[in-house]
Amino acid sequence: MTSNATRVIIVGAGIGGLAAALRLSHAGCAVTVLDMHDAPGGKMRTLPSAAGPVDAGPTVLTMRPVFEALFADCGLALNEHLTLEPLDVIARHYWDDGTCFDLMADRAATVENVTSVFGGSAAKQYSRFADRAARLFEAFDAPMMQTQAPRQADLTARVLRQPRLIADMAPWRTMARDLAASFREPRLAQLFGRYATYVGGSPYASPAIMSLISDAEAQGVWTVKGGMHRLAQVLQEQATATGAQFIFNTEVTRIVKQGGAVTAVEAGHDRFDADVVLFNGDPRALQIGALGQGVQDAAPEVATTPRSLSAYVQAFAAQPSGPALAHHTVFFGKLADTEFNTLASDRMPDDPTLYVCAQDHGTAAADALQRFEIIMNAPPVLRAPEEEKPRCQTLMFNRLKAFGLRFTPTPGPETLTIPAGFEALCPHSMGSLYGRSPHGMMAAFKRPTVRTAIRGLYLTGGGVHPGAGVPMATLSARHAAAAIMRDQTLTSTSRPTVMHGGMSTGLATAGKKPSLS
């Protein structure tokens, strides 16, 4: 790094900000990451429990090549810094009628399980569905996920080269309608409909193409030794080793714009001058003017509204009893449409599907406390904790008791995060965990991209293209870092510099203090 390196301030140490900090500092930029919290990770967080820190955000890693590329691009090897353990059982599923079904990492094993539980006809339907999801993922990976700013023209060209994709996309159907047509077995339709919630949507309003999400999981699911938060810690460590500075417990209150370009960020009375600002928070905060009136144009309202789902999240330690759990276990509500109709009315569902992550599955002694995370979908509305917490606690654990699952001791309300808590974690998000809603065929084109209309201001994170989730936020960081380095090269009057790895480019980076995650 040279004294005249581009100063980049990253606002927020979520996964997007961390991945971008590593890339930009590796490229020679002077990077400062400012975050309002006391540790990196953003929503990839842990909470204390009697059995140790328990994940209270993302629980597993998918799309492993995204992370291998991040490390490799920065001269590192993923397996030298993180221990990833593949899951044989992607998820176990229970229904009220006593049905239990395991979705496996090995497709042949999944087909065998479908045949055993639902019959041979259902197995053929599953195979056709899985083939179609794989075609969709392969077709739209490059023109959508791997590009900084997707264009309808590129997507159309891709479809014209492979007309079968029109039928695969089923653009005239919602995800729920398409699944009902794909599976005569309603429980399988309900199972694969839950993938819409991975990006904060309802299968009854999300486009059928969202089924491709299931293929991302079918390509492999890994746990991270030490918990998912370990990924955040490692990224901070490696970015720091390449020169990035992290300043926590500091909240950015304003992004300063002068002469049409960003020049600094402010955190209370502190000011941090910058050539580039990379915002790793919810873009809605910019759009509503929470970081200054001068940067509202960075994220137009159509890019942040309507909002995606939120969640009620329990994170605790207890001894379980009842049905056998996998690392991931899903307990389905009786009627899928009832849950999502209630959520669409901005109300807590009475008949929810519950996701249980047994973080210590397969490693804890039978009589030991184990760490758990329970997730229930929630609407992105803010109510007082005293109104929601008692009802949510009762609903969650009574619902699990109906399946025979009990926890000793029963967790208290202090272990529960509700939408208002996620609003505090990610200010001005309305508690929404995934940014803009994925509903509607054109929703993917309405998300903000990494470049904004304001010179020197860029975006990264789950609220930005290519979308929500740890792999997508990591890809957004790659897109943002590439855009920053390219733009700095084009506008800089200083020397080009050779990056580690051989790419010749202008430098971009660093800054001074605070942040939102």
MOBEL-V779980 format. One record per backbone hydrogen bond with DSSP energy under -1.0 kcal/mol. NH is the residue of the N-H (numbers start at 1). CO is the residue of the C=O. If there is no record, write none. Layout:
# MOBEL-V779980
nh=NH co=CO
nh=NH co=CO
This chain:
# MOBEL-V779980
nh=5 co=2
nh=8 co=30
nh=9 co=276
nh=10 co=32
nh=11 co=278
nh=12 co=34
nh=18 co=14
nh=19 co=15
nh=20 co=16
nh=21 co=17
nh=22 co=18
nh=23 co=19
nh=24 co=20
nh=25 co=21
nh=26 co=22
nh=27 co=23
nh=28 co=25
nh=29 co=24
nh=30 co=6
nh=31 co=29
nh=32 co=8
nh=33 co=245
nh=34 co=10
nh=35 co=247
nh=36 co=515
nh=41 co=13
nh=44 co=41
nh=45 co=43
nh=47 co=54
nh=52 co=49
nh=54 co=47
nh=56 co=45
nh=61 co=222
nh=66 co=63
nh=67 co=64
nh=68 co=64
nh=69 co=65
nh=70 co=66
nh=71 co=67
nh=72 co=68
nh=73 co=69
nh=75 co=72
nh=76 co=71
nh=80 co=77
nh=81 co=78
nh=82 co=78
nh=85 co=223
nh=87 co=221
nh=90 co=103
nh=91 co=103
nh=92 co=328
nh=93 co=101
nh=94 co=330
nh=95 co=99
nh=98 co=95
nh=101 co=93
nh=103 co=91
nh=105 co=88
nh=110 co=106
nh=111 co=107
nh=112 co=108
nh=113 co=109
nh=114 co=110
nh=115 co=111
nh=116 co=112
nh=117 co=113
nh=118 co=114
nh=119 co=114
nh=123 co=119
nh=124 co=120
nh=125 co=121
nh=126 co=122
nh=127 co=123
nh=128 co=124
nh=129 co=125
nh=130 co=126
nh=131 co=127
nh=132 co=128
nh=133 co=129
nh=134 co=130
nh=135 co=131
nh=136 co=132
nh=137 co=133
nh=138 co=134
nh=139 co=135
nh=140 co=136
nh=141 co=137
nh=144 co=140
nh=145 co=140
nh=146 co=141
nh=147 co=144
nh=155 co=151
nh=156 co=152
nh=157 co=153
nh=158 co=154
nh=159 co=155
nh=160 co=156
nh=161 co=157
nh=165 co=162
nh=166 co=163
nh=168 co=164
nh=169 co=165
nh=170 co=166
nh=173 co=170
nh=175 co=206
nh=176 co=203
nh=178 co=174
nh=179 co=175
nh=180 co=176
nh=181 co=177
nh=182 co=178
nh=183 co=179
nh=189 co=185
nh=190 co=186
nh=191 co=187
nh=192 co=188
nh=193 co=189
nh=195 co=192
nh=196 co=193
nh=197 co=194
nh=199 co=196
nh=200 co=197
nh=201 co=196
nh=205 co=202
nh=206 co=202
nh=208 co=173
nh=210 co=207
nh=211 co=208
nh=212 co=209
nh=213 co=210
nh=214 co=211
nh=216 co=212
nh=217 co=213
nh=218 co=214
nh=219 co=215
nh=220 co=217
nh=222 co=61
nh=223 co=85
nh=225 co=83
nh=227 co=224
nh=230 co=227
nh=231 co=228
nh=233 co=229
nh=234 co=230
nh=235 co=231
nh=236 co=232
nh=237 co=233
nh=238 co=234
nh=239 co=235
nh=240 co=236
nh=241 co=237
nh=243 co=240
nh=244 co=239
nh=245 co=31
nh=247 co=33
nh=249 co=37
nh=250 co=35
nh=253 co=266
nh=254 co=266
nh=255 co=291
nh=256 co=264
nh=258 co=261
nh=261 co=258
nh=262 co=455
nh=263 co=256
nh=264 co=256
nh=265 co=272
nh=266 co=254
nh=267 co=270
nh=270 co=267
nh=272 co=265
nh=274 co=263
nh=275 co=7
nh=276 co=7
nh=277 co=456
nh=278 co=9
nh=279 co=458
nh=280 co=11
nh=285 co=282
nh=287 co=283
nh=288 co=284
nh=289 co=286
nh=290 co=285
nh=292 co=289
nh=295 co=292
nh=296 co=293
nh=298 co=295
nh=299 co=296
nh=303 co=300
nh=304 co=301
nh=305 co=301
nh=308 co=435
nh=309 co=200
nh=310 co=378
nh=312 co=376
nh=313 co=417
nh=314 co=374
nh=315 co=415
nh=316 co=372
nh=318 co=370
nh=319 co=408
nh=321 co=406
nh=329 co=356
nh=330 co=92
nh=331 co=354
nh=332 co=94
nh=339 co=335
nh=340 co=336
nh=341 co=337
nh=342 co=338
nh=343 co=339
nh=344 co=340
nh=346 co=343
nh=347 co=342
nh=354 co=331
nh=355 co=375
nh=356 co=329
nh=357 co=373
nh=358 co=327
nh=359 co=357
nh=359 co=371
nh=361 co=358
nh=363 co=360
nh=364 co=360
nh=368 co=365
nh=370 co=318
nh=372 co=316
nh=373 co=357
nh=374 co=314
nh=375 co=355
nh=376 co=312
nh=378 co=310
nh=381 co=379
nh=387 co=384
nh=388 co=384
nh=389 co=385
nh=392 co=388
nh=393 co=389
nh=394 co=390
nh=395 co=391
nh=396 co=392
nh=397 co=393
nh=398 co=394
nh=399 co=395
nh=400 co=396
nh=401 co=397
nh=402 co=398
nh=403 co=400
nh=404 co=401
nh=405 co=400
nh=406 co=321
nh=408 co=319
nh=415 co=412
nh=416 co=413
nh=417 co=313
nh=421 co=418
nh=422 co=418
nh=423 co=419
nh=424 co=420
nh=425 co=421
nh=426 co=422
nh=429 co=426
nh=432 co=429
nh=433 co=309
nh=437 co=306
nh=440 co=205
nh=443 co=440
nh=445 co=442
nh=446 co=443
nh=452 co=457
nh=455 co=260
nh=457 co=454
nh=458 co=277
nh=459 co=450
nh=460 co=279
nh=464 co=461
nh=465 co=448
nh=467 co=464
nh=473 co=469
nh=474 co=470
nh=475 co=471
nh=476 co=472
nh=477 co=473
nh=478 co=474
nh=479 co=475
nh=480 co=476
nh=481 co=477
nh=482 co=478
nh=483 co=479
nh=484 co=480
nh=485 co=481
nh=486 co=482
nh=487 co=483
nh=488 co=484
nh=489 co=485
nh=490 co=486
nh=491 co=487
nh=492 co=488
nh=497 co=505
nh=499 co=503
nh=502 co=499
nh=505 co=497
nh=510 co=7
nh=515 co=250
